[in-house]
Amino acid sequence: MKFILIIGSILAPLILIFLQKVQPKLRLLFNIIAILSALVFGNISSIAIYEIIKDDTVFMTNIHGIFLNPLFLLTGAYLGIYFIYRIVLWTLDEI
């Protein structure tokens, strides 16, 4: 499973680069998905932290419950892939 995660983190940005080269309009879609993912990711994080502060619970043990939220994991995974995709594009532009 670890191997699949590592290979996926390399292949997924390359697939995005290939797709946006084939269909340039996909850049806009990738950007919109990244914006929505950042909003969802940030809101889930801030709500979790707010609830911990409001309930005055132990921060280090309760904050890890956020990793059980599939939407948090999905949006975080997309943002990770998207950031690598953007960095590769910036690097290719500088060559």
N, C-alpha and C positions, 0 to 999 in steps of 0.2 A: 504494500500500500504506500509506503514512504517513497518507493521508486516512482510510482505513478504520479504522486504529488510533485515530485521534483521534475520529472519529464514534462508534466502538464504545465508547470510554471515556466518552462522554456518554450514549449511548443505553442501554447495558447497565444502569447504575444506575437509570435511569428505568423500564426494563422490570421490574427487581426491585421498585421501588416500586409500580408498577401491579399486579404479580402478588400482592404481599402485601396490597394493598387489596382485591383481588378474593377472594383466599383467605388469610385471616389465619394459618392454620396453616403457611403457607410461611415465615413469619418464623423459626420454629423450625428448619426445614430449612436456610434460609440461614445461620443462626447455627452450626448443627452443621457445615456444610460449611466455614465460616470457621475454626472451631476446628481441624478436621482439616487444613485447608490451612496454618494457622499452624504446626501441629506438623510437618508434612512439610517445609514451607519452612525452618523453623528447624533441623530435623535434617539436612537436606541441606547447609545452610550450615555448620553446626558440624562435620559430618563432613569436608567439603572443607577447612575451615581446620585441623582436627586433622591430616589427612593431610599438609598442607603443612608444618606445624610438625614433625611426626614425621619426614618425609622430608628436612627442612631444605632445601627448594627455594626458589626465588625467588618470593616472595609475589605480586608484582604480575603476573607473567606467568601463573602457574598458577591463580590464583583465578578468572581469567576463563573457565576451562574449565567452571565451574559453569553458565554461560549456555548450554551445549550440552545440559544435562539438561532434557528436555521436561517432566518432572514438576515441576522447580523453576520453570520458566517458567509452567506451567499454574496452579500454586498461587499464585505471585506475582501473576499476572494476576487471579485470582479475588479475592485479598485487596485488590488495588487497587480493583477494582470495588466490592467489599463496603464498603470504607472510605468511598468516595464516597457509596454508597447510605446508609450510616449517618449521615454528615454531613448529607446532604439531609433525612433523616428528622428529625434533631435540629433543623435549621433550620425545617422545617415545623411542628414542635411549638412552637417559640418564637414563631411568627407569630400 
